[in-house]
Structure formats: C-alpha cells, structure tokens
Amino acid sequence: MKKVTQLLLSSALVLGMLPFAGSATAATTSFKDVPASHWAKASIDAAVSKGYFKGYSDGTFKPGATVTRAEFAALLSRVSKGTPELEQANVFRDLTGHWSEGEVNRAVSLGFLKVSDYPNGFKPSTALTREEMAKWLSSGLAAQNEDFKQALKDTDTANTLVPVAEFYKGGLKKAAYPYVSVVLGTGLMAGYPDGTFGPGKTTTRAEAAVILSRYQQVQESKADSYRDLNEMREVGLTGTNLTSATPYVYGKMYGTDIVASFDKITEKPFKLRNNLGTMTIHRMIVADALSKTNVKNLYGKMFIDKDYSTQVIDEYYEVFVEATVTPNGDNLSTLAFLNATGNHLTSGFSFSSGAVEKYSISNLPRKEFVKDGVFQKGITKRFWMITKMNRNLGGPSSGRGGIITVGKDVTSFHLPSK
C-alpha cells in the first residue's frame, strides 16, 4: 500500500507539470485554490492555457508548492522560442527514464543550464534556488541574443554594483552578480521588500507562472530596451550610470578625440589638499528622484526612501559617490573634507535613510562637522557621500556639468545644448 501511495503521489506531480493537451477554454477552468483575488491568477491562467502548466486531478493548482529543478527546466524548454544549434541527449545519468528527461535535455540544448554545473547529477527533485533560477533565465537569454550575452559580460567586472542587500552584507556569490543583474535589470525577478534577493530561497508554482509570463516578453525584446539593465551595464563598464540615467554626455580629453568617461579617474589615488590624506574614487551613482517617494531608477532606491535625510529638489539629480579616504593626520574633519578636493562632486555631504540600513551601505556619517571623529590618522575609510547635479540647463548649480581631475586624468560631462 505504501508503494502504491508513493506511486500515486509521484504521478500527481508529473500530471501537474505535463503540457496541457486540451482546449484553451478547458485549461482556464478555475482552480479551487486559486481564487479570483489571487495575486498570480492571470499569470497562472495564461500559463495553463498555453500548456506550460496543468492543474492536479483534485481540481487544485497548488500555487504555493515549491518548484523543483526538473519542473522549471521543463517549463523553460516549453516557453523558449529559441532554436538549439545542437540537440543534446542523455545529458544527466540520473534522468534516464525520468518524466522530465527529454525537456531537461532540451533546456540544456537551449543554453538555460550547463551540465558542468551539476557534476554529481542533476537531482531533478531538488528544489530550485533563486540563484539557480537567475542563472538559468539569464543564460537562456544570452544563448538566444548576443546583446544579452554582452550584458552578462558588462555586469561581471570589478565595478559591478548589484542593487540587493547581499551585495554589501554578503550572501551573494560574486559569480552570480551578472546573472542577478540581468534578471533584476529586465524585471524578470525582483528583490524582497527588505532589499534582499534571497539567492538560497526557493520559488513557488505561482511565482514561476509569473516569471514565465515575463520571460515570454523579455526573450522577444532587446537588452538595451531596459533602462535598469542599461544602468547596471554602464556601472559595470565605467563605474557610473551617468549617461544611461540622465541626458548628460561626456566631453573629450583636451586636444584629443578620447572620450573623458568616468572610468578615466576611478581607482586612482590622489592627494587631498594641505596634505590631509589620500583619496580614491570608486563609483558615482545618479538617482533620478522627483521626491523621496518617487524614485524612478533601481539604483536610486538603494539610497533614497521616505526617510531620506536630504531634501529632494526637482531641479537636481541626487548624486552618490563612493570613495576611500586615508588621512595623514588627525586634522581631517568632515568640515575640512568638504574643501579637501576643491570639487563638489568629490567632497560631498553625509546622508542617511532607511535604504542605507536595508542595503548595508557605509555612508559618510551625519555627525558634528568639526570634532566628529569620522576620520582618523592612517585608518582607511570607504564610504558613500551625497552631492547634486543640475537636472536641466540653466539650473541652480553653476556650469552645465562636472569635471573631475585626478593627476593627469580627467572626466568631464555636461548637459547638451538644446
């Protein structure tokens, strides 16, 4: 009896994943456990009607059930519109005779997953983690589209900044940075309200249905059509999202045709005024925010929320600069630092917000300016600081843009004339 019960349960699981062979009308029959008010009902109905999912024999869909590796690989093989260059077969020994064998083979052929990632077998019944899901989705896009393939390379650099809490807190493998960047940048997946991505967490059937719906659209689009992904790619390549988040354009190095991009001055130490210390610029993130609750880009939400300590003025972009400072003595206060570089973009102010805590961002503390103890002799401190730039020509700040000089290197940018 026990073996019979196990066989029935196994069969029910398979039936829940097999392609639907009936009509679309029958496929959209209401499930007992998916009421009209269910957050994923539309996606579930669409996925079932197209044959990606099927309900169970008891009239349920089980939206909260965890998705396994075999199940998601099968779903991706069904939703993909790609054409494999070579049809793979018998890719995993532990799949021989398994209900998902053919579809997992196809998922491998389509580039969603690599056999080398599973040297000890595929283990089809293992719950799929969100980190695996991000890698499969991104790899599938890259296999179909060269620009998505390039996007993975652009977000796999020393400058890469992934807008999830685990980036600074730890918990997200460096190897996963480009894959998570692509799924976040395209909206295929999203982080949780607490800022985390949850790479080790699993996914439900309802969530998988929603992701499939998104994937159908993304696979037919271009990588450069996603602003958030464009920003992540630019940061990965240059250390800033300046030209993808704003209308600003770069100038050229004096007397040359060399573009004075931001990467020309990053990771290059320079001396502060009056021998106060040494400073290195790492990144510059522009937040497109019209108010504390109206932040238009994903990076901006890493820094700004309703508790943001600085006033948001619609004539400015909020600009966050990440730098490292090593004082030569004990005379470098926050007040002295404001004048230490002679440039408002590299000598910013302190700020705070709930987002800072959420993403574990090390920011220049909000303390008394003169005797705050923020900087101490010989102790290297890495932090983010806030400054601003004009949103439009003729804005409150003088000039049309910014120039940062580090030794013989310079970056310059400005708003183009209308």
C-alpha positions as a Markdown table, in Angstrom:
| # | Residue | x | y | z |
|---|---|---|---|---|
| 1 | Met | 0.0 | 0.0 | 0.0 |
| 2 | Lys | 2.8 | 2.4 | 0.9 |
| 3 | Lys | 4.4 | 1.9 | -2.6 |
| 4 | Val | 1.1 | 2.4 | -4.3 |
| 5 | Thr | 0.6 | 5.6 | -2.4 |
| 6 | Gln | 4.0 | 6.9 | -3.4 |
| 7 | Leu | 3.4 | 6.0 | -7.0 |
| 8 | Leu | 0.1 | 7.9 | -7.0 |
| 9 | Leu | 1.7 | 11.0 | -5.4 |
| 10 | Ser | 4.5 | 10.8 | -8.0 |
| 11 | Ser | 2.0 | 10.5 | -10.8 |
| 12 | Ala | 0.1 | 13.6 | -9.5 |
| 13 | Leu | 3.3 | 15.6 | -9.6 |
| 14 | Val | 4.0 | 14.6 | -13.1 |
| 15 | Leu | 0.5 | 15.4 | -14.2 |
| 16 | Gly | 0.9 | 18.8 | -12.6 |
| 17 | Met | 3.7 | 19.6 | -14.9 |
| 18 | Leu | 2.9 | 17.9 | -18.2 |
| 19 | Pro | 1.8 | 20.0 | -21.2 |
| 20 | Phe | -1.9 | 20.5 | -21.4 |
| 21 | Ala | -3.4 | 18.7 | -24.3 |
| 22 | Gly | -7.0 | 20.0 | -24.3 |
| 23 | Ser | -8.5 | 23.3 | -25.4 |
| 24 | Ala | -7.5 | 26.7 | -24.0 |
| 25 | Thr | -11.1 | 27.1 | -22.6 |
| 26 | Ala | -10.8 | 23.9 | -20.6 |
| 27 | Ala | -7.3 | 24.9 | -19.5 |
| 28 | Thr | -8.5 | 28.1 | -17.9 |
| 29 | Thr | -11.0 | 26.3 | -15.7 |
| 30 | Ser | -10.9 | 27.8 | -12.2 |
| 31 | Phe | -8.8 | 26.0 | -9.6 |
| 32 | Lys | -10.2 | 25.5 | -6.2 |
| 33 | Asp | -7.1 | 27.0 | -4.6 |
| 34 | Val | -6.7 | 30.0 | -7.0 |
| 35 | Pro | -9.5 | 32.4 | -6.3 |
| 36 | Ala | -10.2 | 35.4 | -8.4 |
| 37 | Ser | -8.4 | 37.6 | -5.9 |
| 38 | His | -5.1 | 35.5 | -6.1 |
| 39 | Trp | -2.2 | 37.8 | -6.9 |
| 40 | Ala | -0.9 | 35.5 | -9.7 |
| 41 | Lys | -4.3 | 34.3 | -11.1 |
| 42 | Ala | -3.9 | 36.0 | -14.5 |
| 43 | Ser | -0.4 | 34.5 | -15.0 |
| 44 | Ile | -1.5 | 31.1 | -13.8 |
| 45 | Asp | -4.4 | 31.0 | -16.2 |
| 46 | Ala | -2.2 | 32.1 | -19.1 |
| 47 | Ala | 0.5 | 29.6 | -18.3 |
| 48 | Val | -2.1 | 26.8 | -18.1 |
| 49 | Ser | -3.9 | 27.8 | -21.3 |
| 50 | Lys | -0.6 | 27.8 | -23.2 |
| 51 | Gly | 0.2 | 24.3 | -22.0 |
| 52 | Tyr | 3.1 | 25.2 | -19.7 |
| 53 | Phe | 1.4 | 24.1 | -16.5 |
| 54 | Lys | -1.5 | 21.7 | -15.7 |
| 55 | Gly | -3.6 | 21.5 | -12.6 |
| 56 | Tyr | -3.9 | 18.4 | -10.4 |
| 57 | Ser | -6.6 | 15.8 | -10.7 |
| 58 | Asp | -8.3 | 17.1 | -7.5 |
| 59 | Gly | -9.0 | 20.4 | -9.1 |
| 60 | Thr | -6.2 | 22.3 | -7.5 |
| 61 | Phe | -3.1 | 24.1 | -8.9 |
| 62 | Lys | -1.1 | 24.2 | -5.7 |
| 63 | Pro | 0.2 | 27.7 | -6.2 |
| 64 | Gly | 2.3 | 27.6 | -3.0 |
| 65 | Ala | 4.1 | 24.3 | -3.9 |
| 66 | Thr | 7.9 | 24.6 | -4.4 |
| 67 | Val | 9.2 | 24.3 | -7.9 |
| 68 | Thr | 12.0 | 21.7 | -8.5 |
| 69 | Arg | 14.9 | 21.7 | -10.9 |
| 70 | Ala | 13.1 | 19.3 | -13.2 |
| 71 | Glu | 9.9 | 21.2 | -13.2 |
| 72 | Phe | 11.5 | 24.6 | -14.0 |
| 73 | Ala | 13.8 | 23.2 | -16.7 |
| 74 | Ala | 10.7 | 21.6 | -18.3 |
| 75 | Leu | 8.8 | 25.0 | -18.1 |
| 76 | Leu | 11.7 | 26.8 | -19.7 |
| 77 | Ser | 12.0 | 24.3 | -22.5 |
| 78 | Arg | 8.3 | 24.9 | -23.3 |
| 79 | Val | 8.3 | 28.7 | -23.2 |
| 80 | Ser | 11.5 | 29.3 | -25.1 |
| 81 | Lys | 11.3 | 30.3 | -28.7 |
| 82 | Gly | 14.9 | 29.6 | -29.3 |
| 83 | Thr | 16.3 | 27.0 | -31.7 |
| 84 | Pro | 19.2 | 24.9 | -30.3 |
| 85 | Glu | 22.2 | 24.6 | -32.5 |
| 86 | Leu | 22.6 | 21.0 | -31.4 |
| 87 | Glu | 20.0 | 18.8 | -29.7 |
| 88 | Gln | 21.6 | 17.3 | -26.6 |
| 89 | Ala | 20.6 | 13.8 | -25.3 |
| 90 | Asn | 21.4 | 11.7 | -22.3 |
| 91 | Val | 23.0 | 14.7 | -20.6 |
| 92 | Phe | 22.4 | 13.5 | -17.0 |
| 93 | Arg | 22.6 | 9.9 | -16.0 |
| 94 | Asp | 20.2 | 10.3 | -13.1 |
| 95 | Leu | 17.5 | 11.4 | -15.5 |
| 96 | Thr | 17.3 | 8.2 | -17.5 |
| 97 | Gly | 13.6 | 7.2 | -17.7 |
| 98 | His | 12.6 | 10.3 | -15.6 |
| 99 | Trp | 9.4 | 12.1 | -16.9 |
| 100 | Ser | 11.5 | 15.3 | -17.4 |
| 101 | Glu | 14.4 | 13.7 | -19.3 |
| 102 | Gly | 13.5 | 15.0 | -22.8 |
| 103 | Glu | 12.7 | 18.5 | -21.6 |
| 104 | Val | 15.8 | 18.9 | -19.4 |
| 105 | Asn | 17.9 | 17.7 | -22.4 |
| 106 | Arg | 16.2 | 20.5 | -24.4 |
| 107 | Ala | 16.7 | 23.1 | -21.7 |
| 108 | Val | 20.5 | 22.2 | -21.8 |
| 109 | Ser | 20.4 | 22.4 | -25.7 |
| 110 | Leu | 18.8 | 25.9 | -25.4 |
| 111 | Gly | 21.6 | 27.1 | -23.1 |
| 112 | Phe | 19.5 | 27.5 | -20.0 |
| 113 | Leu | 21.7 | 25.3 | -17.9 |
| 114 | Lys | 25.2 | 23.7 | -18.1 |
| 115 | Val | 25.9 | 20.1 | -17.4 |
| 116 | Ser | 29.2 | 21.2 | -15.7 |
| 117 | Asp | 27.2 | 23.0 | -13.0 |
| 118 | Tyr | 25.9 | 19.6 | -11.8 |
| 119 | Pro | 28.9 | 17.2 | -11.7 |
| 120 | Asn | 27.2 | 14.9 | -9.2 |
| 121 | Gly | 24.0 | 14.6 | -11.2 |
| 122 | Phe | 21.0 | 16.8 | -11.8 |
| 123 | Lys | 19.0 | 15.6 | -8.9 |
| 124 | Pro | 15.7 | 16.5 | -10.5 |
| 125 | Ser | 13.6 | 16.6 | -7.3 |
| 126 | Thr | 15.8 | 19.2 | -5.6 |
| 127 | Ala | 14.1 | 22.5 | -5.0 |
| 128 | Leu | 15.3 | 25.1 | -7.4 |
| 129 | Thr | 17.0 | 28.1 | -5.7 |
| 130 | Arg | 16.5 | 31.7 | -6.8 |
| 131 | Glu | 20.2 | 31.9 | -7.6 |
| 132 | Glu | 19.9 | 28.9 | -10.0 |
| 133 | Met | 16.8 | 30.4 | -11.5 |
| 134 | Ala | 18.5 | 33.7 | -12.1 |
| 135 | Lys | 21.4 | 31.9 | -13.8 |
| 136 | Trp | 19.1 | 29.7 | -16.0 |
| 137 | Leu | 17.0 | 32.7 | -17.1 |
| 138 | Ser | 19.9 | 34.9 | -17.9 |
| 139 | Ser | 21.8 | 32.1 | -19.7 |
| 140 | Gly | 18.8 | 31.3 | -21.8 |
| 141 | Leu | 18.6 | 34.9 | -22.9 |
| 142 | Ala | 22.3 | 35.1 | -23.6 |
| 143 | Ala | 22.1 | 31.9 | -25.7 |
| 144 | Gln | 19.4 | 33.5 | -27.9 |
| 145 | Asn | 20.7 | 37.1 | -28.1 |
| 146 | Glu | 24.2 | 38.4 | -28.4 |
| 147 | Asp | 23.4 | 41.6 | -26.6 |
| 148 | Phe | 22.1 | 39.8 | -23.6 |
| 149 | Lys | 25.3 | 37.7 | -23.7 |
| 150 | Gln | 27.3 | 41.0 | -23.7 |
| 151 | Ala | 25.1 | 42.3 | -20.8 |
| 152 | Leu | 26.4 | 39.4 | -18.7 |
| 153 | Lys | 30.0 | 40.4 | -19.5 |
| 154 | Asp | 29.3 | 44.0 | -18.8 |
| 155 | Thr | 28.0 | 43.2 | -15.3 |
| 156 | Asp | 30.8 | 40.8 | -14.5 |
| 157 | Thr | 33.5 | 43.4 | -13.7 |
| 158 | Ala | 35.3 | 45.0 | -10.8 |
| 159 | Asn | 32.9 | 47.9 | -10.9 |
| 160 | Thr | 29.7 | 45.8 | -10.9 |
| 161 | Leu | 27.2 | 47.0 | -8.3 |
| 162 | Val | 24.2 | 44.7 | -7.7 |
| 163 | Pro | 21.2 | 46.5 | -6.1 |
| 164 | Val | 20.5 | 43.9 | -3.5 |
| 165 | Ala | 21.2 | 43.8 | 0.3 |
| 166 | Glu | 23.5 | 40.8 | -0.1 |
| 167 | Phe | 26.0 | 42.7 | -2.2 |
| 168 | Tyr | 27.4 | 44.6 | 0.8 |
| 169 | Lys | 26.1 | 42.3 | 3.6 |
| 170 | Gly | 27.4 | 39.1 | 1.9 |
| 171 | Gly | 25.4 | 36.1 | 0.9 |
| 172 | Leu | 25.5 | 36.5 | -2.9 |
| 173 | Lys | 28.4 | 34.8 | -4.7 |
| 174 | Lys | 30.4 | 37.0 | -7.0 |
| 175 | Ala | 29.9 | 34.5 | -9.8 |
| 176 | Ala | 26.2 | 35.2 | -9.5 |
| 177 | Tyr | 26.5 | 39.0 | -9.9 |
| 178 | Pro | 25.9 | 39.2 | -13.7 |
| 179 | Tyr | 23.0 | 36.7 | -13.7 |
| 180 | Val | 21.2 | 38.5 | -10.9 |
| 181 | Ser | 21.9 | 41.9 | -12.6 |
| 182 | Val | 20.3 | 40.7 | -15.8 |
| 183 | Val | 17.1 | 39.4 | -14.1 |
| 184 | Leu | 16.8 | 42.5 | -12.0 |
| 185 | Gly | 17.5 | 44.8 | -14.9 |
| 186 | Thr | 14.9 | 43.2 | -17.1 |
| 187 | Gly | 12.3 | 42.8 | -14.3 |
| 188 | Leu | 12.3 | 39.0 | -14.7 |
| 189 | Met | 12.9 | 38.7 | -11.0 |
| 190 | Ala | 12.7 | 41.2 | -8.2 |
| 191 | Gly | 14.1 | 41.6 | -4.7 |
| 192 | Tyr | 12.1 | 41.3 | -1.5 |
| 193 | Pro | 10.8 | 44.3 | 0.5 |
| 194 | Asp | 13.7 | 44.1 | 2.9 |
| 195 | Gly | 16.2 | 44.7 | 0.0 |
| 196 | Thr | 17.4 | 41.1 | -0.2 |
| 197 | Phe | 17.4 | 38.9 | -3.3 |
| 198 | Gly | 17.3 | 35.6 | -1.3 |
| 199 | Pro | 19.7 | 33.6 | -3.5 |
| 200 | Gly | 19.1 | 30.5 | -1.5 |
| 201 | Lys | 15.4 | 30.7 | -1.3 |
| 202 | Thr | 13.0 | 28.6 | -3.4 |
| 203 | Thr | 10.2 | 29.6 | -5.8 |
| 204 | Thr | 6.5 | 28.5 | -5.8 |
| 205 | Arg | 4.4 | 27.4 | -8.8 |
| 206 | Ala | 2.6 | 30.7 | -8.7 |
| 207 | Glu | 5.8 | 32.7 | -8.8 |
| 208 | Ala | 7.1 | 30.5 | -11.6 |
| 209 | Ala | 4.0 | 31.2 | -13.6 |
| 210 | Val | 4.5 | 35.0 | -13.3 |
| 211 | Ile | 8.2 | 34.7 | -14.2 |
| 212 | Leu | 7.3 | 32.6 | -17.3 |
| 213 | Ser | 4.9 | 35.3 | -18.4 |
| 214 | Arg | 7.7 | 37.9 | -18.1 |
| 215 | Tyr | 10.2 | 35.7 | -19.9 |
| 216 | Gln | 7.9 | 35.4 | -22.9 |
| 217 | Gln | 8.1 | 39.1 | -23.3 |
| 218 | Val | 11.8 | 39.6 | -22.5 |
| 219 | Gln | 13.0 | 36.9 | -24.9 |
| 220 | Glu | 11.4 | 38.9 | -27.7 |
| 221 | Ser | 12.9 | 42.2 | -26.7 |
| 222 | Lys | 16.4 | 43.8 | -26.8 |
| 223 | Ala | 18.7 | 44.1 | -23.9 |
| 224 | Asp | 19.2 | 47.8 | -24.4 |
| 225 | Ser | 15.4 | 48.4 | -24.1 |
| 226 | Tyr | 15.7 | 48.1 | -20.3 |
| 227 | Arg | 16.8 | 51.2 | -18.5 |
| 228 | Asp | 17.8 | 49.5 | -15.3 |
| 229 | Leu | 19.9 | 46.9 | -17.1 |
| 230 | Asn | 21.5 | 49.7 | -19.2 |
| 231 | Glu | 22.5 | 51.5 | -15.9 |
| 232 | Met | 23.9 | 48.3 | -14.5 |
| 233 | Arg | 25.9 | 47.7 | -17.6 |
| 234 | Glu | 27.3 | 51.2 | -17.6 |
| 235 | Val | 28.3 | 51.0 | -14.0 |
| 236 | Gly | 30.0 | 47.7 | -14.7 |
| 237 | Leu | 32.0 | 49.2 | -17.5 |
| 238 | Thr | 32.7 | 52.7 | -16.2 |
| 239 | Gly | 31.8 | 52.9 | -12.5 |
| 240 | Thr | 28.8 | 55.2 | -13.1 |
| 241 | Asn | 25.3 | 55.2 | -14.5 |
| 242 | Leu | 25.6 | 58.8 | -15.6 |
| 243 | Thr | 24.7 | 58.6 | -19.3 |
| 244 | Ser | 22.1 | 55.9 | -19.0 |
| 245 | Ala | 20.3 | 57.6 | -16.1 |
| 246 | Thr | 20.5 | 61.2 | -17.4 |
| 247 | Pro | 20.9 | 63.2 | -20.6 |
| 248 | Tyr | 24.5 | 64.1 | -19.7 |
| 249 | Val | 27.1 | 63.4 | -22.3 |
| 250 | Tyr | 30.9 | 63.2 | -22.0 |
| 251 | Gly | 33.3 | 65.7 | -23.3 |
| 252 | Lys | 36.7 | 64.8 | -24.8 |
| 253 | Met | 40.2 | 64.9 | -23.4 |
| 254 | Tyr | 41.7 | 68.3 | -24.3 |
| 255 | Gly | 43.2 | 68.3 | -27.8 |
| 256 | Thr | 42.3 | 64.6 | -28.5 |
| 257 | Asp | 39.3 | 62.5 | -29.6 |
| 258 | Ile | 39.5 | 60.4 | -26.4 |
| 259 | Val | 36.2 | 60.5 | -24.6 |
| 260 | Ala | 36.6 | 61.7 | -21.0 |
| 261 | Ser | 34.5 | 59.0 | -19.4 |
| 262 | Phe | 34.2 | 58.4 | -15.7 |
| 263 | Asp | 36.4 | 55.3 | -15.7 |
| 264 | Lys | 39.4 | 57.5 | -16.6 |
| 265 | Ile | 39.6 | 58.7 | -12.9 |
| 266 | Thr | 38.3 | 55.7 | -10.9 |
| 267 | Glu | 40.6 | 53.5 | -8.7 |
| 268 | Lys | 43.4 | 56.1 | -9.0 |
| 269 | Pro | 44.6 | 57.5 | -5.6 |
| 270 | Phe | 45.2 | 61.3 | -5.4 |
| 271 | Lys | 46.3 | 63.6 | -2.7 |
| 272 | Leu | 43.9 | 65.8 | -0.8 |
| 273 | Arg | 44.7 | 69.5 | -0.3 |
| 274 | Asn | 47.0 | 70.6 | 2.5 |
| 275 | Asn | 48.5 | 67.1 | 2.8 |
| 276 | Leu | 45.3 | 66.0 | 4.6 |
| 277 | Gly | 45.4 | 62.5 | 3.1 |
| 278 | Thr | 44.8 | 60.3 | 0.1 |
| 279 | Met | 41.5 | 59.7 | -1.7 |
| 280 | Thr | 40.3 | 57.2 | -4.3 |
| 281 | Ile | 37.0 | 57.5 | -6.3 |
| 282 | His | 35.2 | 54.2 | -6.9 |
| 283 | Arg | 31.7 | 54.8 | -8.2 |
| 284 | Met | 29.2 | 57.5 | -8.9 |
| 285 | Ile | 25.5 | 56.7 | -8.9 |
| 286 | Val | 22.9 | 59.2 | -10.1 |
| 287 | Ala | 19.4 | 58.8 | -8.6 |
| 288 | Asp | 16.6 | 60.0 | -10.8 |
| 289 | Ala | 14.2 | 61.2 | -8.0 |
| 290 | Leu | 11.5 | 63.8 | -8.1 |
| 291 | Ser | 10.6 | 63.3 | -4.4 |
| 292 | Lys | 11.6 | 60.9 | -1.6 |
| 293 | Thr | 8.8 | 58.6 | -2.7 |
| 294 | Asn | 9.1 | 59.0 | -6.4 |
| 295 | Val | 12.4 | 57.4 | -7.4 |
| 296 | Lys | 12.5 | 56.3 | -11.0 |
| 297 | Asn | 15.6 | 54.1 | -11.2 |
| 298 | Leu | 16.5 | 50.9 | -9.4 |
| 299 | Tyr | 19.9 | 52.3 | -8.2 |
| 300 | Gly | 18.2 | 55.3 | -6.7 |
| 301 | Lys | 16.1 | 53.1 | -4.5 |
| 302 | Met | 19.3 | 51.8 | -2.9 |
| 303 | Phe | 19.8 | 55.3 | -1.3 |
| 304 | Ile | 16.5 | 57.2 | -1.2 |
| 305 | Asp | 13.3 | 56.4 | 0.6 |
| 306 | Lys | 10.7 | 58.2 | 2.7 |
| 307 | Asp | 13.3 | 58.6 | 5.5 |
| 308 | Tyr | 16.0 | 60.1 | 3.3 |
| 309 | Ser | 17.6 | 62.9 | 5.3 |
| 310 | Thr | 18.4 | 65.3 | 2.4 |
| 311 | Gln | 15.8 | 67.4 | 0.7 |
| 312 | Val | 14.9 | 66.2 | -2.8 |
| 313 | Ile | 14.6 | 69.2 | -5.2 |
| 314 | Asp | 13.2 | 68.5 | -8.7 |
| 315 | Glu | 15.8 | 70.8 | -10.2 |
| 316 | Tyr | 18.6 | 68.5 | -9.2 |
| 317 | Tyr | 19.7 | 64.9 | -9.6 |
| 318 | Glu | 20.8 | 63.3 | -6.4 |
| 319 | Val | 24.4 | 62.0 | -6.9 |
| 320 | Phe | 26.1 | 59.4 | -4.7 |
| 321 | Val | 29.8 | 59.0 | -4.8 |
| 322 | Glu | 31.7 | 56.0 | -3.3 |
| 323 | Ala | 35.2 | 56.8 | -2.2 |
| 324 | Thr | 38.1 | 55.7 | 0.0 |
| 325 | Val | 40.0 | 58.2 | 2.2 |
| 326 | Thr | 43.1 | 57.6 | 4.3 |
| 327 | Pro | 44.0 | 60.6 | 6.5 |
| 328 | Asn | 47.7 | 61.6 | 7.0 |
| 329 | Gly | 46.9 | 63.0 | 10.4 |
| 330 | Asp | 44.1 | 63.7 | 12.9 |
| 331 | Asn | 43.2 | 67.1 | 11.5 |
| 332 | Leu | 40.8 | 65.8 | 8.7 |
| 333 | Ser | 37.3 | 66.5 | 10.0 |
| 334 | Thr | 34.1 | 66.3 | 8.0 |
| 335 | Leu | 34.2 | 70.1 | 7.6 |
| 336 | Ala | 37.8 | 70.0 | 6.3 |
| 337 | Phe | 36.9 | 67.2 | 3.9 |
| 338 | Leu | 34.3 | 69.4 | 2.2 |
| 339 | Asn | 37.1 | 71.6 | 0.9 |
| 340 | Ala | 39.8 | 68.9 | 0.6 |
| 341 | Thr | 39.4 | 68.3 | -3.1 |
| 342 | Gly | 38.2 | 71.6 | -4.5 |
| 343 | Asn | 35.3 | 69.8 | -6.3 |
| 344 | His | 31.8 | 69.4 | -5.1 |
| 345 | Leu | 31.5 | 66.0 | -6.8 |
| 346 | Thr | 34.4 | 64.5 | -4.8 |
| 347 | Ser | 33.8 | 66.3 | -1.5 |
| 348 | Gly | 30.2 | 65.5 | -0.7 |
| 349 | Phe | 28.0 | 65.6 | 2.4 |
| 350 | Ser | 26.7 | 63.0 | 4.8 |
| 351 | Phe | 23.2 | 61.5 | 4.5 |
| 352 | Ser | 21.0 | 58.8 | 5.9 |
| 353 | Ser | 17.9 | 56.8 | 5.0 |
| 354 | Gly | 16.1 | 53.6 | 5.7 |
| 355 | Ala | 17.5 | 52.3 | 2.4 |
| 356 | Val | 21.1 | 52.8 | 3.8 |
| 357 | Glu | 20.3 | 50.4 | 6.6 |
| 358 | Lys | 18.4 | 48.0 | 4.3 |
| 359 | Tyr | 21.3 | 47.7 | 1.8 |
| 360 | Ser | 24.0 | 48.0 | 4.5 |
| 361 | Ile | 25.6 | 50.9 | 2.7 |
| 362 | Ser | 28.6 | 52.5 | 4.5 |
| 363 | Asn | 27.8 | 56.2 | 4.2 |
| 364 | Leu | 29.6 | 59.3 | 5.5 |
| 365 | Pro | 28.0 | 59.6 | 9.0 |
| 366 | Arg | 25.8 | 62.5 | 9.9 |
| 367 | Lys | 27.8 | 64.0 | 12.8 |
| 368 | Glu | 29.0 | 67.3 | 14.1 |
| 369 | Phe | 31.3 | 68.8 | 11.4 |
| 370 | Val | 34.4 | 69.8 | 13.3 |
| 371 | Lys | 35.1 | 67.3 | 16.1 |
| 372 | Asp | 33.2 | 64.3 | 14.8 |
| 373 | Gly | 36.0 | 61.7 | 14.8 |
| 374 | Val | 34.9 | 60.3 | 11.5 |
| 375 | Phe | 38.4 | 60.4 | 10.0 |
| 376 | Gln | 41.4 | 59.1 | 12.0 |
| 377 | Lys | 45.1 | 59.1 | 11.1 |
| 378 | Gly | 46.2 | 56.2 | 9.0 |
| 379 | Ile | 42.8 | 54.5 | 9.1 |
| 380 | Thr | 41.3 | 53.9 | 5.7 |
| 381 | Lys | 37.6 | 54.5 | 5.4 |
| 382 | Arg | 35.4 | 53.6 | 2.4 |
| 383 | Phe | 32.0 | 55.4 | 2.2 |
| 384 | Trp | 29.3 | 56.9 | 0.1 |
| 385 | Met | 28.5 | 60.6 | 0.2 |
| 386 | Ile | 25.8 | 62.8 | -1.4 |
| 387 | Thr | 26.1 | 65.7 | -3.8 |
| 388 | Lys | 23.9 | 67.1 | -6.6 |
| 389 | Met | 23.9 | 68.0 | -10.3 |
| 390 | Asn | 21.6 | 70.1 | -12.4 |
| 391 | Arg | 18.7 | 68.3 | -14.0 |
| 392 | Asn | 18.3 | 70.9 | -16.7 |
| 393 | Leu | 20.3 | 73.6 | -18.5 |
| 394 | Gly | 20.4 | 76.8 | -16.5 |
| 395 | Gly | 19.7 | 75.0 | -13.2 |
| 396 | Pro | 20.7 | 76.3 | -9.8 |
| 397 | Ser | 24.3 | 74.9 | -9.8 |
| 398 | Ser | 26.8 | 77.0 | -11.8 |
| 399 | Gly | 28.0 | 75.5 | -15.0 |
| 400 | Arg | 26.5 | 72.9 | -17.2 |
| 401 | Gly | 28.1 | 69.8 | -15.9 |
| 402 | Gly | 31.1 | 68.5 | -14.0 |
| 403 | Ile | 34.8 | 68.0 | -14.3 |
| 404 | Ile | 36.9 | 65.7 | -12.0 |
| 405 | Thr | 40.7 | 65.7 | -12.4 |
| 406 | Val | 42.9 | 63.0 | -10.9 |
| 407 | Gly | 46.6 | 63.7 | -11.7 |
| 408 | Lys | 46.8 | 63.8 | -15.5 |
| 409 | Asp | 43.5 | 62.1 | -15.9 |
| 410 | Val | 40.1 | 63.8 | -16.2 |
| 411 | Thr | 36.5 | 63.0 | -16.7 |
| 412 | Ser | 34.2 | 65.8 | -17.9 |
| 413 | Phe | 30.4 | 65.7 | -18.7 |
| 414 | His | 27.7 | 68.2 | -19.5 |
| 415 | Leu | 24.1 | 68.6 | -20.5 |
| 416 | Pro | 23.9 | 69.0 | -24.2 |
| 417 | Ser | 22.6 | 72.2 | -25.7 |
| 418 | Lys | 19.1 | 72.1 | -26.9 |
